[in-house]
Amino acid sequence: MRIRILKWQSGDVDGVPLAGFQAGEIYEVDASVATYLIMTDSAMPVDPQSGTLDETASSSATHAPVDKTNSKALTYLLFGQKPAAGA
């Protein structure tokens, strides 16, 4: 997935160090890394053909809005791990 970095972040996701990404640059990354950076407002999706920001990706009918304060939903979205029953 192609993303444009909006702001710098430290740490790593799935073994990918985030500190190497520079604001304003476009990168091709795994879906899990892209999802994390987009959900933390550190990146925006980029249209694969035009190289421009894909404003429709975040507002498309195929993308349900996610409450970023809900860590269980975010964990499921990023890693496919459903919360335990009753949690």
FENTARA-V863069 format. One record per residue. N is the residue number from 1. PSI is psi in whole degrees, 0 to 359 (999 if undefined). OMEGA is omega in whole degrees, 0 to 359 (none if undefined). Layout:
# FENTARA-V863069
n=N psi=PSI omega=OMEGA
n=N psi=PSI omega=OMEGA
This chain:
# FENTARA-V863069
n=1 psi=138 omega=180
n=2 psi=133 omega=179
n=3 psi=154 omega=171
n=4 psi=126 omega=180
n=5 psi=129 omega=179
n=6 psi=326 omega=179
n=7 psi=152 omega=182
n=8 psi=146 omega=174
n=9 psi=150 omega=175
n=10 psi=178 omega=179
n=11 psi=194 omega=177
n=12 psi=157 omega=178
n=13 psi=124 omega=180
n=14 psi=39 omega=178
n=15 psi=3 omega=180
n=16 psi=116 omega=178
n=17 psi=127 omega=183
n=18 psi=338 omega=184
n=19 psi=340 omega=181
n=20 psi=348 omega=179
n=21 psi=131 omega=181
n=22 psi=137 omega=179
n=23 psi=136 omega=179
n=24 psi=345 omega=182
n=25 psi=156 omega=178
n=26 psi=136 omega=181
n=27 psi=151 omega=171
n=28 psi=118 omega=184
n=29 psi=165 omega=175
n=30 psi=157 omega=181
n=31 psi=322 omega=181
n=32 psi=320 omega=178
n=33 psi=315 omega=179
n=34 psi=315 omega=181
n=35 psi=315 omega=180
n=36 psi=311 omega=182
n=37 psi=323 omega=178
n=38 psi=316 omega=181
n=39 psi=335 omega=179
n=40 psi=14 omega=179
n=41 psi=30 omega=178
n=42 psi=352 omega=181
n=43 psi=163 omega=175
n=44 psi=146 omega=176
n=45 psi=149 omega=179
n=46 psi=136 omega=177
n=47 psi=126 omega=184
n=48 psi=330 omega=181
n=49 psi=316 omega=187
n=50 psi=337 omega=182
n=51 psi=8 omega=179
n=52 psi=163 omega=178
n=53 psi=135 omega=181
n=54 psi=87 omega=182
n=55 psi=334 omega=182
n=56 psi=339 omega=183
n=57 psi=322 omega=182
n=58 psi=345 omega=181
n=59 psi=6 omega=182
n=60 psi=151 omega=179
n=61 psi=340 omega=180
n=62 psi=354 omega=180
n=63 psi=113 omega=179
n=64 psi=143 omega=177
n=65 psi=144 omega=181
n=66 psi=132 omega=175
n=67 psi=109 omega=185
n=68 psi=346 omega=178
n=69 psi=351 omega=181
n=70 psi=97 omega=185
n=71 psi=330 omega=179
n=72 psi=316 omega=179
n=73 psi=320 omega=180
n=74 psi=319 omega=178
n=75 psi=317 omega=179
n=76 psi=316 omega=180
n=77 psi=316 omega=184
n=78 psi=319 omega=191
n=79 psi=0 omega=177
n=80 psi=18 omega=180
n=81 psi=113 omega=179
n=82 psi=143 omega=177
n=83 psi=151 omega=179
n=84 psi=150 omega=180
n=85 psi=133 omega=179
n=86 psi=1 omega=182
n=87 psi=999 omega=none
